[in-house]
Amino acid sequence: MPHWLPPFAAATFAVLLLNIALMVQRARDQSNSWPARFLRDLRQWDGRLPDDLDWPDRPRRSELCAAWLFLYRVWLPLLA
């Protein structure tokens, strides 16, 4: 075993533990502050959604009827 490996492994392990502790601390801080942030954002919200979150338009009844008619007249005789 090289002489530099044990100190390097110890330093790597210490950095890993410190990073995990920092992640846990940030997660705790964010979990405590999310209700206040949510209420603040809700007060500023104007009721509009971004374009990528809008629901697509529902198909019209005539389009649905045309689809069923196509299914009934074309595909069902083929399956029979």
mmCIF file of the N, C-alpha and C atoms, coordinates in Angstrom:
data_MODEL
# 
_entry.id   MODEL 
# 
loop_
_atom_site.group_PDB 
_atom_site.id 
_atom_site.type_symbol 
_atom_site.label_atom_id 
_atom_site.label_alt_id 
_atom_site.label_comp_id 
_atom_site.label_asym_id 
_atom_site.label_entity_id 
_atom_site.label_seq_id 
_atom_site.pdbx_PDB_ins_code 
_atom_site.Cartn_x 
_atom_site.Cartn_y 
_atom_site.Cartn_z 
_atom_site.occupancy 
_atom_site.B_iso_or_equiv 
_atom_site.pdbx_formal_charge 
_atom_site.auth_seq_id 
_atom_site.auth_comp_id 
_atom_site.auth_asym_id 
_atom_site.auth_atom_id 
_atom_site.pdbx_PDB_model_num 
ATOM 1   N N  . MET A 1 1  ? 0.847   -1.165  0.000   1.00 0.00 ? 1  MET A N  1 
ATOM 2   C CA . MET A 1 1  ? 0.000   0.000   0.000   1.00 0.00 ? 1  MET A CA 1 
ATOM 3   C C  . MET A 1 1  ? 0.905   1.245   0.000   1.00 0.00 ? 1  MET A C  1 
ATOM 4   N N  . PRO A 1 2  ? 0.641   2.197   -0.899  1.00 0.00 ? 2  PRO A N  1 
ATOM 5   C CA . PRO A 1 2  ? 1.464   3.414   -0.930  1.00 0.00 ? 2  PRO A CA 1 
ATOM 6   C C  . PRO A 1 2  ? 1.283   4.241   0.345   1.00 0.00 ? 2  PRO A C  1 
ATOM 7   N N  . HIS A 1 3  ? 2.310   4.978   0.692   1.00 0.00 ? 3  HIS A N  1 
ATOM 8   C CA . HIS A 1 3  ? 2.283   5.740   1.941   1.00 0.00 ? 3  HIS A CA 1 
ATOM 9   C C  . HIS A 1 3  ? 1.303   6.913   1.880   1.00 0.00 ? 3  HIS A C  1 
ATOM 10  N N  . TRP A 1 4  ? 0.931   7.371   0.681   1.00 0.00 ? 4  TRP A N  1 
ATOM 11  C CA . TRP A 1 4  ? 0.034   8.509   0.554   1.00 0.00 ? 4  TRP A CA 1 
ATOM 12  C C  . TRP A 1 4  ? -1.433  8.112   0.577   1.00 0.00 ? 4  TRP A C  1 
ATOM 13  N N  . LEU A 1 5  ? -1.734  6.822   0.455   1.00 0.00 ? 5  LEU A N  1 
ATOM 14  C CA . LEU A 1 5  ? -3.125  6.390   0.340   1.00 0.00 ? 5  LEU A CA 1 
ATOM 15  C C  . LEU A 1 5  ? -3.948  6.579   1.624   1.00 0.00 ? 5  LEU A C  1 
ATOM 16  N N  . PRO A 1 6  ? -3.473  6.205   2.819   1.00 0.00 ? 6  PRO A N  1 
ATOM 17  C CA . PRO A 1 6  ? -4.307  6.406   4.012   1.00 0.00 ? 6  PRO A CA 1 
ATOM 18  C C  . PRO A 1 6  ? -4.681  7.871   4.283   1.00 0.00 ? 6  PRO A C  1 
ATOM 19  N N  . PRO A 1 7  ? -3.743  8.846   4.187   1.00 0.00 ? 7  PRO A N  1 
ATOM 20  C CA . PRO A 1 7  ? -4.171  10.234  4.400   1.00 0.00 ? 7  PRO A CA 1 
ATOM 21  C C  . PRO A 1 7  ? -5.135  10.734  3.318   1.00 0.00 ? 7  PRO A C  1 
ATOM 22  N N  . PHE A 1 8  ? -4.892  10.277  2.074   1.00 0.00 ? 8  PHE A N  1 
ATOM 23  C CA . PHE A 1 8  ? -5.781  10.667  0.984   1.00 0.00 ? 8  PHE A CA 1 
ATOM 24  C C  . PHE A 1 8  ? -7.182  10.100  1.189   1.00 0.00 ? 8  PHE A C  1 
ATOM 25  N N  . ALA A 1 9  ? -7.267  8.841   1.604   1.00 0.00 ? 9  ALA A N  1 
ATOM 26  C CA . ALA A 1 9  ? -8.566  8.219   1.860   1.00 0.00 ? 9  ALA A CA 1 
ATOM 27  C C  . ALA A 1 9  ? -9.280  8.904   3.026   1.00 0.00 ? 9  ALA A C  1 
ATOM 28  N N  . ALA A 1 10 ? -8.532  9.257   4.077   1.00 0.00 ? 10 ALA A N  1 
ATOM 29  C CA . ALA A 1 10 ? -9.142  9.954   5.208   1.00 0.00 ? 10 ALA A CA 1 
ATOM 30  C C  . ALA A 1 10 ? -9.655  11.324  4.798   1.00 0.00 ? 10 ALA A C  1 
ATOM 31  N N  . ALA A 1 11 ? -8.888  12.056  4.003   1.00 0.00 ? 11 ALA A N  1 
ATOM 32  C CA . ALA A 1 11 ? -9.329  13.375  3.548   1.00 0.00 ? 11 ALA A CA 1 
ATOM 33  C C  . ALA A 1 11 ? -10.553 13.260  2.643   1.00 0.00 ? 11 ALA A C  1 
ATOM 34  N N  . THR A 1 12 ? -10.556 12.268  1.773   1.00 0.00 ? 12 THR A N  1 
ATOM 35  C CA . THR A 1 12 ? -11.705 12.052  0.888   1.00 0.00 ? 12 THR A CA 1 
ATOM 36  C C  . THR A 1 12 ? -12.951 11.716  1.693   1.00 0.00 ? 12 THR A C  1 
ATOM 37  N N  . PHE A 1 13 ? -12.799 10.871  2.692   1.00 0.00 ? 13 PHE A N  1 
ATOM 38  C CA . PHE A 1 13 ? -13.925 10.501  3.536   1.00 0.00 ? 13 PHE A CA 1 
ATOM 39  C C  . PHE A 1 13 ? -14.436 11.703  4.324   1.00 0.00 ? 13 PHE A C  1 
ATOM 40  N N  . ALA A 1 14 ? -13.528 12.549  4.807   1.00 0.00 ? 14 ALA A N  1 
ATOM 41  C CA . ALA A 1 14 ? -13.930 13.746  5.549   1.00 0.00 ? 14 ALA A CA 1 
ATOM 42  C C  . ALA A 1 14 ? -14.696 14.716  4.647   1.00 0.00 ? 14 ALA A C  1 
ATOM 43  N N  . VAL A 1 15 ? -14.235 14.897  3.428   1.00 0.00 ? 15 VAL A N  1 
ATOM 44  C CA . VAL A 1 15 ? -14.935 15.778  2.487   1.00 0.00 ? 15 VAL A CA 1 
ATOM 45  C C  . VAL A 1 15 ? -16.312 15.215  2.159   1.00 0.00 ? 15 VAL A C  1 
ATOM 46  N N  . LEU A 1 16 ? -16.404 13.915  1.983   1.00 0.00 ? 16 LEU A N  1 
ATOM 47  C CA . LEU A 1 16 ? -17.690 13.279  1.711   1.00 0.00 ? 16 LEU A CA 1 
ATOM 48  C C  . LEU A 1 16 ? -18.660 13.497  2.869   1.00 0.00 ? 16 LEU A C  1 
ATOM 49  N N  . LEU A 1 17 ? -18.202 13.291  4.094   1.00 0.00 ? 17 LEU A N  1 
ATOM 50  C CA . LEU A 1 17 ? -19.068 13.506  5.260   1.00 0.00 ? 17 LEU A CA 1 
ATOM 51  C C  . LEU A 1 17 ? -19.510 14.960  5.375   1.00 0.00 ? 17 LEU A C  1 
ATOM 52  N N  . LEU A 1 18 ? -18.601 15.898  5.122   1.00 0.00 ? 18 LEU A N  1 
ATOM 53  C CA . LEU A 1 18 ? -18.968 17.310  5.186   1.00 0.00 ? 18 LEU A CA 1 
ATOM 54  C C  . LEU A 1 18 ? -19.987 17.677  4.102   1.00 0.00 ? 18 LEU A C  1 
ATOM 55  N N  . ASN A 1 19 ? -19.841 17.124  2.917   1.00 0.00 ? 19 ASN A N  1 
ATOM 56  C CA . ASN A 1 19 ? -20.823 17.383  1.850   1.00 0.00 ? 19 ASN A CA 1 
ATOM 57  C C  . ASN A 1 19 ? -22.191 16.819  2.212   1.00 0.00 ? 19 ASN A C  1 
ATOM 58  N N  . ILE A 1 20 ? -22.220 15.632  2.776   1.00 0.00 ? 20 ILE A N  1 
ATOM 59  C CA . ILE A 1 20 ? -23.504 15.041  3.187   1.00 0.00 ? 20 ILE A CA 1 
ATOM 60  C C  . ILE A 1 20 ? -24.137 15.873  4.291   1.00 0.00 ? 20 ILE A C  1 
ATOM 61  N N  . ALA A 1 21 ? -23.327 16.330  5.259   1.00 0.00 ? 21 ALA A N  1 
ATOM 62  C CA . ALA A 1 21 ? -23.865 17.169  6.336   1.00 0.00 ? 21 ALA A CA 1 
ATOM 63  C C  . ALA A 1 21 ? -24.413 18.482  5.791   1.00 0.00 ? 21 ALA A C  1 
ATOM 64  N N  . LEU A 1 22 ? -23.747 19.065  4.811   1.00 0.00 ? 22 LEU A N  1 
ATOM 65  C CA . LEU A 1 22 ? -24.228 20.301  4.207   1.00 0.00 ? 22 LEU A CA 1 
ATOM 66  C C  . LEU A 1 22 ? -25.535 20.080  3.460   1.00 0.00 ? 22 LEU A C  1 
ATOM 67  N N  . MET A 1 23 ? -25.645 18.963  2.739   1.00 0.00 ? 23 MET A N  1 
ATOM 68  C CA . MET A 1 23 ? -26.893 18.652  2.035   1.00 0.00 ? 23 MET A CA 1 
ATOM 69  C C  . MET A 1 23 ? -28.041 18.461  3.011   1.00 0.00 ? 23 MET A C  1 
ATOM 70  N N  . VAL A 1 24 ? -27.798 17.777  4.122   1.00 0.00 ? 24 VAL A N  1 
ATOM 71  C CA . VAL A 1 24 ? -28.840 17.572  5.126   1.00 0.00 ? 24 VAL A CA 1 
ATOM 72  C C  . VAL A 1 24 ? -29.257 18.899  5.742   1.00 0.00 ? 24 VAL A C  1 
ATOM 73  N N  . GLN A 1 25 ? -28.296 19.768  6.012   1.00 0.00 ? 25 GLN A N  1 
ATOM 74  C CA . GLN A 1 25 ? -28.610 21.066  6.592   1.00 0.00 ? 25 GLN A CA 1 
ATOM 75  C C  . GLN A 1 25 ? -29.447 21.907  5.632   1.00 0.00 ? 25 GLN A C  1 
ATOM 76  N N  . ARG A 1 26 ? -29.094 21.911  4.369   1.00 0.00 ? 26 ARG A N  1 
ATOM 77  C CA . ARG A 1 26 ? -29.879 22.663  3.384   1.00 0.00 ? 26 ARG A CA 1 
ATOM 78  C C  . ARG A 1 26 ? -31.283 22.092  3.246   1.00 0.00 ? 26 ARG A C  1 
ATOM 79  N N  . ALA A 1 27 ? -31.413 20.780  3.269   1.00 0.00 ? 27 ALA A N  1 
ATOM 80  C CA . ALA A 1 27 ? -32.738 20.161  3.164   1.00 0.00 ? 27 ALA A CA 1 
ATOM 81  C C  . ALA A 1 27 ? -33.604 20.528  4.358   1.00 0.00 ? 27 ALA A C  1 
ATOM 82  N N  . ARG A 1 28 ? -33.026 20.560  5.542   1.00 0.00 ? 28 ARG A N  1 
ATOM 83  C CA . ARG A 1 28 ? -33.793 20.953  6.730   1.00 0.00 ? 28 ARG A CA 1 
ATOM 84  C C  . ARG A 1 28 ? -34.221 22.411  6.656   1.00 0.00 ? 28 ARG A C  1 
ATOM 85  N N  . ASP A 1 29 ? -33.311 23.275  6.205   1.00 0.00 ? 29 ASP A N  1 
ATOM 86  C CA . ASP A 1 29 ? -33.669 24.689  6.085   1.00 0.00 ? 29 ASP A CA 1 
ATOM 87  C C  . ASP A 1 29 ? -34.781 24.903  5.069   1.00 0.00 ? 29 ASP A C  1 
ATOM 88  N N  . GLN A 1 30 ? -34.693 24.209  3.946   1.00 0.00 ? 30 GLN A N  1 
ATOM 89  C CA . GLN A 1 30 ? -35.722 24.367  2.922   1.00 0.00 ? 30 GLN A CA 1 
ATOM 90  C C  . GLN A 1 30 ? -37.049 23.768  3.359   1.00 0.00 ? 30 GLN A C  1 
ATOM 91  N N  . SER A 1 31 ? -37.021 22.680  4.106   1.00 0.00 ? 31 SER A N  1 
ATOM 92  C CA . SER A 1 31 ? -38.279 22.083  4.556   1.00 0.00 ? 31 SER A CA 1 
ATOM 93  C C  . SER A 1 31 ? -38.970 22.969  5.575   1.00 0.00 ? 31 SER A C  1 
ATOM 94  N N  . ASN A 1 32 ? -38.201 23.734  6.350   1.00 0.00 ? 32 ASN A N  1 
ATOM 95  C CA . ASN A 1 32 ? -38.817 24.634  7.320   1.00 0.00 ? 32 ASN A CA 1 
ATOM 96  C C  . ASN A 1 32 ? -39.341 25.903  6.672   1.00 0.00 ? 32 ASN A C  1 
ATOM 97  N N  . SER A 1 33 ? -38.750 26.321  5.567   1.00 0.00 ? 33 SER A N  1 
ATOM 98  C CA . SER A 1 33 ? -39.125 27.600  4.985   1.00 0.00 ? 33 SER A CA 1 
ATOM 99  C C  . SER A 1 33 ? -40.096 27.477  3.820   1.00 0.00 ? 33 SER A C  1 
ATOM 100 N N  . TRP A 1 34 ? -40.459 26.270  3.383   1.00 0.00 ? 34 TRP A N  1 
ATOM 101 C CA . TRP A 1 34 ? -41.294 26.176  2.197   1.00 0.00 ? 34 TRP A CA 1 
ATOM 102 C C  . TRP A 1 34 ? -42.708 26.676  2.410   1.00 0.00 ? 34 TRP A C  1 
ATOM 103 N N  . PRO A 1 35 ? -43.364 26.541  3.586   1.00 0.00 ? 35 PRO A N  1 
ATOM 104 C CA . PRO A 1 35 ? -44.716 27.106  3.702   1.00 0.00 ? 35 PRO A CA 1 
ATOM 105 C C  . PRO A 1 35 ? -44.728 28.630  3.563   1.00 0.00 ? 35 PRO A C  1 
ATOM 106 N N  . ALA A 1 36 ? -43.750 29.305  4.152   1.00 0.00 ? 36 ALA A N  1 
ATOM 107 C CA . ALA A 1 36 ? -43.687 30.760  4.037   1.00 0.00 ? 36 ALA A CA 1 
ATOM 108 C C  . ALA A 1 36 ? -43.420 31.171  2.588   1.00 0.00 ? 36 ALA A C  1 
ATOM 109 N N  . ARG A 1 37 ? -42.501 30.456  1.920   1.00 0.00 ? 37 ARG A N  1 
ATOM 110 C CA . ARG A 1 37 ? -42.211 30.774  0.523   1.00 0.00 ? 37 ARG A CA 1 
ATOM 111 C C  . ARG A 1 37 ? -43.428 30.512  -0.357  1.00 0.00 ? 37 ARG A C  1 
ATOM 112 N N  . PHE A 1 38 ? -44.156 29.435  -0.075  1.00 0.00 ? 38 PHE A N  1 
ATOM 113 C CA . PHE A 1 38 ? -45.355 29.115  -0.853  1.00 0.00 ? 38 PHE A CA 1 
ATOM 114 C C  . PHE A 1 38 ? -46.408 30.205  -0.689  1.00 0.00 ? 38 PHE A C  1 
ATOM 115 N N  . LEU A 1 39 ? -46.649 30.655  0.552   1.00 0.00 ? 39 LEU A N  1 
ATOM 116 C CA . LEU A 1 39 ? -47.633 31.710  0.774   1.00 0.00 ? 39 LEU A CA 1 
ATOM 117 C C  . LEU A 1 39 ? -47.207 33.023  0.119   1.00 0.00 ? 39 LEU A C  1 
ATOM 118 N N  . ARG A 1 40 ? -45.922 33.337  0.158   1.00 0.00 ? 40 ARG A N  1 
ATOM 119 C CA . ARG A 1 40 ? -45.427 34.550  -0.482  1.00 0.00 ? 40 ARG A CA 1 
ATOM 120 C C  . ARG A 1 40 ? -45.618 34.466  -1.995  1.00 0.00 ? 40 ARG A C  1 
ATOM 121 N N  . ASP A 1 41 ? -45.304 33.328  -2.584  1.00 0.00 ? 41 ASP A N  1 
ATOM 122 C CA . ASP A 1 41 ? -45.496 33.165  -4.028  1.00 0.00 ? 41 ASP A CA 1 
ATOM 123 C C  . ASP A 1 41 ? -46.971 33.174  -4.395  1.00 0.00 ? 41 ASP A C  1 
ATOM 124 N N  . LEU A 1 42 ? -47.805 32.610  -3.529  1.00 0.00 ? 42 LEU A N  1 
ATOM 125 C CA . LEU A 1 42 ? -49.239 32.576  -3.806  1.00 0.00 ? 42 LEU A CA 1 
ATOM 126 C C  . LEU A 1 42 ? -49.839 33.974  -3.769  1.00 0.00 ? 42 LEU A C  1 
ATOM 127 N N  . ARG A 1 43 ? -49.358 34.825  -2.893  1.00 0.00 ? 43 ARG A N  1 
ATOM 128 C CA . ARG A 1 43 ? -49.852 36.201  -2.835  1.00 0.00 ? 43 ARG A CA 1 
ATOM 129 C C  . ARG A 1 43 ? -49.459 36.986  -4.086  1.00 0.00 ? 43 ARG A C  1 
ATOM 130 N N  . GLN A 1 44 ? -48.294 36.674  -4.651  1.00 0.00 ? 44 GLN A N  1 
ATOM 131 C CA . GLN A 1 44 ? -47.822 37.389  -5.836  1.00 0.00 ? 44 GLN A CA 1 
ATOM 132 C C  . GLN A 1 44 ? -48.372 36.800  -7.135  1.00 0.00 ? 44 GLN A C  1 
ATOM 133 N N  . TRP A 1 45 ? -49.005 35.649  -7.060  1.00 0.00 ? 45 TRP A N  1 
ATOM 134 C CA . TRP A 1 45 ? -49.455 34.951  -8.271  1.00 0.00 ? 45 TRP A CA 1 
ATOM 135 C C  . TRP A 1 45 ? -50.632 35.685  -8.871  1.00 0.00 ? 45 TRP A C  1 
ATOM 136 N N  . ASP A 1 46 ? -50.642 35.855  -10.161 1.00 0.00 ? 46 ASP A N  1 
ATOM 137 C CA . ASP A 1 46 ? -51.721 36.569  -10.831 1.00 0.00 ? 46 ASP A CA 1 
ATOM 138 C C  . ASP A 1 46 ? -52.765 35.633  -11.427 1.00 0.00 ? 46 ASP A C  1 
ATOM 139 N N  . GLY A 1 47 ? -52.643 34.339  -11.208 1.00 0.00 ? 47 GLY A N  1 
ATOM 140 C CA . GLY A 1 47 ? -53.647 33.394  -11.677 1.00 0.00 ? 47 GLY A CA 1 
ATOM 141 C C  . GLY A 1 47 ? -53.381 32.817  -13.045 1.00 0.00 ? 47 GLY A C  1 
ATOM 142 N N  . ARG A 1 48 ? -52.366 33.300  -13.728 1.00 0.00 ? 48 ARG A N  1 
ATOM 143 C CA . ARG A 1 48 ? -52.067 32.763  -15.055 1.00 0.00 ? 48 ARG A CA 1 
ATOM 144 C C  . ARG A 1 48 ? -51.038 31.646  -14.952 1.00 0.00 ? 48 ARG A C  1 
ATOM 145 N N  . LEU A 1 49 ? -51.114 30.713  -15.875 1.00 0.00 ? 49 LEU A N  1 
ATOM 146 C CA . LEU A 1 49 ? -50.152 29.614  -15.940 1.00 0.00 ? 49 LEU A CA 1 
ATOM 147 C C  . LEU A 1 49 ? -49.183 29.860  -17.080 1.00 0.00 ? 49 LEU A C  1 
ATOM 148 N N  . PRO A 1 50 ? -47.946 29.360  -16.948 1.00 0.00 ? 50 PRO A N  1 
ATOM 149 C CA . PRO A 1 50 ? -47.030 29.456  -18.095 1.00 0.00 ? 50 PRO A CA 1 
ATOM 150 C C  . PRO A 1 50 ? -47.575 28.671  -19.280 1.00 0.00 ? 50 PRO A C  1 
ATOM 151 N N  . ASP A 1 51 ? -47.111 29.026  -20.453 1.00 0.00 ? 51 ASP A N  1 
ATOM 152 C CA . ASP A 1 51 ? -47.615 28.385  -21.672 1.00 0.00 ? 51 ASP A CA 1 
ATOM 153 C C  . ASP A 1 51 ? -47.382 26.887  -21.679 1.00 0.00 ? 51 ASP A C  1 
ATOM 154 N N  . ASP A 1 52 ? -46.289 26.419  -21.103 1.00 0.00 ? 52 ASP A N  1 
ATOM 155 C CA . ASP A 1 52 ? -46.012 24.986  -21.145 1.00 0.00 ? 52 ASP A CA 1 
ATOM 156 C C  . ASP A 1 52 ? -46.861 24.203  -20.152 1.00 0.00 ? 52 ASP A C  1 
ATOM 157 N N  . LEU A 1 53 ? -47.596 24.882  -19.255 1.00 0.00 ? 53 LEU A N  1 
ATOM 158 C CA . LEU A 1 53 ? -48.460 24.182  -18.314 1.00 0.00 ? 53 LEU A CA 1 
ATOM 159 C C  . LEU A 1 53 ? -49.931 24.248  -18.684 1.00 0.00 ? 53 LEU A C  1 
ATOM 160 N N  . ASP A 1 54 ? -50.265 24.974  -19.740 1.00 0.00 ? 54 ASP A N  1 
ATOM 161 C CA . ASP A 1 54 ? -51.672 25.045  -20.149 1.00 0.00 ? 54 ASP A CA 1 
ATOM 162 C C  . ASP A 1 54 ? -52.127 23.694  -20.667 1.00 0.00 ? 54 ASP A C  1 
ATOM 163 N N  . TRP A 1 55 ? -53.374 23.358  -20.367 1.00 0.00 ? 55 TRP A N  1 
ATOM 164 C CA . TRP A 1 55 ? -53.939 22.106  -20.856 1.00 0.00 ? 55 TRP A CA 1 
ATOM 165 C C  . TRP A 1 55 ? -54.263 22.245  -22.325 1.00 0.00 ? 55 TRP A C  1 
ATOM 166 N N  . PRO A 1 56 ? -54.052 21.214  -23.105 1.00 0.00 ? 56 PRO A N  1 
ATOM 167 C CA . PRO A 1 56 ? -54.441 21.291  -24.519 1.00 0.00 ? 56 PRO A CA 1 
ATOM 168 C C  . PRO A 1 56 ? -55.963 21.353  -24.643 1.00 0.00 ? 56 PRO A C  1 
ATOM 169 N N  . ASP A 1 57 ? -56.403 21.900  -25.758 1.00 0.00 ? 57 ASP A N  1 
ATOM 170 C CA . ASP A 1 57 ? -57.847 21.993  -25.966 1.00 0.00 ? 57 ASP A CA 1 
ATOM 171 C C  . ASP A 1 57 ? -58.456 20.608  -26.064 1.00 0.00 ? 57 ASP A C  1 
ATOM 172 N N  . ARG A 1 58 ? -59.651 20.485  -25.502 1.00 0.00 ? 58 ARG A N  1 
ATOM 173 C CA . ARG A 1 58 ? -60.374 19.224  -25.569 1.00 0.00 ? 58 ARG A CA 1 
ATOM 174 C C  . ARG A 1 58 ? -60.860 18.994  -26.988 1.00 0.00 ? 58 ARG A C  1 
ATOM 175 N N  . PRO A 1 59 ? -60.862 17.768  -27.470 1.00 0.00 ? 59 PRO A N  1 
ATOM 176 C CA . PRO A 1 59 ? -61.389 17.536  -28.821 1.00 0.00 ? 59 PRO A CA 1 
ATOM 177 C C  . PRO A 1 59 ? -62.887 17.851  -28.867 1.00 0.00 ? 59 PRO A C  1 
ATOM 178 N N  . ARG A 1 60 ? -63.297 18.393  -29.966 1.00 0.00 ? 60 ARG A N  1 
ATOM 179 C CA . ARG A 1 60 ? -64.708 18.746  -30.117 1.00 0.00 ? 60 ARG A CA 1 
ATOM 180 C C  . ARG A 1 60 ? -65.552 17.486  -30.263 1.00 0.00 ? 60 ARG A C  1 
ATOM 181 N N  . ARG A 1 61 ? -66.827 17.636  -29.984 1.00 0.00 ? 61 ARG A N  1 
ATOM 182 C CA . ARG A 1 61 ? -67.738 16.491  -30.068 1.00 0.00 ? 61 ARG A CA 1 
ATOM 183 C C  . ARG A 1 61 ? -67.802 15.959  -31.498 1.00 0.00 ? 61 ARG A C  1 
ATOM 184 N N  . SER A 1 62 ? -67.756 16.871  -32.477 1.00 0.00 ? 62 SER A N  1 
ATOM 185 C CA . SER A 1 62 ? -67.819 16.417  -33.871 1.00 0.00 ? 62 SER A CA 1 
ATOM 186 C C  . SER A 1 62 ? -66.592 15.581  -34.224 1.00 0.00 ? 62 SER A C  1 
ATOM 187 N N  . GLU A 1 63 ? -65.426 15.948  -33.677 1.00 0.00 ? 63 GLU A N  1 
ATOM 188 C CA . GLU A 1 63 ? -64.230 15.153  -33.944 1.00 0.00 ? 63 GLU A CA 1 
ATOM 189 C C  . GLU A 1 63 ? -64.340 13.774  -33.306 1.00 0.00 ? 63 GLU A C  1 
ATOM 190 N N  . LEU A 1 64 ? -64.914 13.716  -32.099 1.00 0.00 ? 64 LEU A N  1 
ATOM 191 C CA . LEU A 1 64 ? -65.100 12.419  -31.453 1.00 0.00 ? 64 LEU A CA 1 
ATOM 192 C C  . LEU A 1 64 ? -66.099 11.566  -32.219 1.00 0.00 ? 64 LEU A C  1 
ATOM 193 N N  . CYS A 1 65 ? -67.181 12.188  -32.693 1.00 0.00 ? 65 CYS A N  1 
ATOM 194 C CA . CYS A 1 65 ? -68.172 11.429  -33.461 1.00 0.00 ? 65 CYS A CA 1 
ATOM 195 C C  . CYS A 1 65 ? -67.565 10.911  -34.760 1.00 0.00 ? 65 CYS A C  1 
ATOM 196 N N  . ALA A 1 66 ? -66.742 11.731  -35.410 1.00 0.00 ? 66 ALA A N  1 
ATOM 197 C CA . ALA A 1 66 ? -66.105 11.298  -36.650 1.00 0.00 ? 66 ALA A CA 1 
ATOM 198 C C  . ALA A 1 66 ? -65.156 10.130  -36.384 1.00 0.00 ? 66 ALA A C  1 
ATOM 199 N N  . ALA A 1 67 ? -64.465 10.169  -35.260 1.00 0.00 ? 67 ALA A N  1 
ATOM 200 C CA . ALA A 1 67 ? -63.558 9.064   -34.934 1.00 0.00 ? 67 ALA A CA 1 
ATOM 201 C C  . ALA A 1 67 ? -64.338 7.776   -34.685 1.00 0.00 ? 67 ALA A C  1 
ATOM 202 N N  . TRP A 1 68 ? -65.434 7.856   -33.962 1.00 0.00 ? 68 TRP A N  1 
ATOM 203 C CA . TRP A 1 68 ? -66.241 6.658   -33.712 1.00 0.00 ? 68 TRP A CA 1 
ATOM 204 C C  . TRP A 1 68 ? -66.875 6.139   -34.997 1.00 0.00 ? 68 TRP A C  1 
ATOM 205 N N  . LEU A 1 69 ? -67.311 7.058   -35.842 1.00 0.00 ? 69 LEU A N  1 
ATOM 206 C CA . LEU A 1 69 ? -67.914 6.645   -37.106 1.00 0.00 ? 69 LEU A CA 1 
ATOM 207 C C  . LEU A 1 69 ? -66.881 5.940   -37.985 1.00 0.00 ? 69 LEU A C  1 
ATOM 208 N N  . PHE A 1 70 ? -65.662 6.467   -38.016 1.00 0.00 ? 70 PHE A N  1 
ATOM 209 C CA . PHE A 1 70 ? -64.591 5.825   -38.772 1.00 0.00 ? 70 PHE A CA 1 
ATOM 210 C C  . PHE A 1 70 ? -64.311 4.431   -38.211 1.00 0.00 ? 70 PHE A C  1 
ATOM 211 N N  . LEU A 1 71 ? -64.258 4.328   -36.902 1.00 0.00 ? 71 LEU A N  1 
ATOM 212 C CA . LEU A 1 71 ? -64.020 3.032   -36.278 1.00 0.00 ? 71 LEU A CA 1 
ATOM 213 C C  . LEU A 1 71 ? -65.139 2.056   -36.620 1.00 0.00 ? 71 LEU A C  1 
ATOM 214 N N  . TYR A 1 72 ? -66.361 2.538   -36.537 1.00 0.00 ? 72 TYR A N  1 
ATOM 215 C CA . TYR A 1 72 ? -67.518 1.669   -36.774 1.00 0.00 ? 72 TYR A CA 1 
ATOM 216 C C  . TYR A 1 72 ? -67.596 1.215   -38.223 1.00 0.00 ? 72 TYR A C  1 
ATOM 217 N N  . ARG A 1 73 ? -67.343 2.143   -39.167 1.00 0.00 ? 73 ARG A N  1 
ATOM 218 C CA . ARG A 1 73 ? -67.532 1.802   -40.574 1.00 0.00 ? 73 ARG A CA 1 
ATOM 219 C C  . ARG A 1 73 ? -66.316 1.136   -41.222 1.00 0.00 ? 73 ARG A C  1 
ATOM 220 N N  . VAL A 1 74 ? -65.119 1.408   -40.726 1.00 0.00 ? 74 VAL A N  1 
ATOM 221 C CA . VAL A 1 74 ? -63.926 0.896   -41.392 1.00 0.00 ? 74 VAL A CA 1 
ATOM 222 C C  . VAL A 1 74 ? -63.313 -0.277  -40.659 1.00 0.00 ? 74 VAL A C  1 
ATOM 223 N N  . TRP A 1 75 ? -63.056 -0.140  -39.369 1.00 0.00 ? 75 TRP A N  1 
ATOM 224 C CA . TRP A 1 75 ? -62.305 -1.156  -38.660 1.00 0.00 ? 75 TRP A CA 1 
ATOM 225 C C  . TRP A 1 75 ? -63.159 -2.339  -38.226 1.00 0.00 ? 75 TRP A C  1 
ATOM 226 N N  . LEU A 1 76 ? -64.378 -2.083  -37.802 1.00 0.00 ? 76 LEU A N  1 
ATOM 227 C CA . LEU A 1 76 ? -65.200 -3.203  -37.340 1.00 0.00 ? 76 LEU A CA 1 
ATOM 228 C C  . LEU A 1 76 ? -65.514 -4.212  -38.440 1.00 0.00 ? 76 LEU A C  1 
ATOM 229 N N  . PRO A 1 77 ? -65.822 -3.774  -39.674 1.00 0.00 ? 77 PRO A N  1 
ATOM 230 C CA . PRO A 1 77 ? -66.003 -4.792  -40.729 1.00 0.00 ? 77 PRO A CA 1 
ATOM 231 C C  . PRO A 1 77 ? -64.730 -5.573  -41.029 1.00 0.00 ? 77 PRO A C  1 
ATOM 232 N N  . LEU A 1 78 ? -63.576 -4.937  -40.858 1.00 0.00 ? 78 LEU A N  1 
ATOM 233 C CA . LEU A 1 78 ? -62.327 -5.655  -41.087 1.00 0.00 ? 78 LEU A CA 1 
ATOM 234 C C  . LEU A 1 78 ? -62.088 -6.727  -40.014 1.00 0.00 ? 78 LEU A C  1 
ATOM 235 N N  . LEU A 1 79 ? -62.523 -6.432  -38.814 1.00 0.00 ? 79 LEU A N  1 
ATOM 236 C CA . LEU A 1 79 ? -62.322 -7.383  -37.722 1.00 0.00 ? 79 LEU A CA 1 
ATOM 237 C C  . LEU A 1 79 ? -63.339 -8.515  -37.736 1.00 0.00 ? 79 LEU A C  1 
ATOM 238 N N  . ALA A 1 80 ? -64.455 -8.304  -38.364 1.00 0.00 ? 80 ALA A N  1 
ATOM 239 C CA . ALA A 1 80 ? -65.507 -9.321  -38.371 1.00 0.00 ? 80 ALA A CA 1 
ATOM 240 C C  . ALA A 1 80 ? -65.243 -10.440 -39.347 1.00 0.00 ? 80 ALA A C  1 
# 
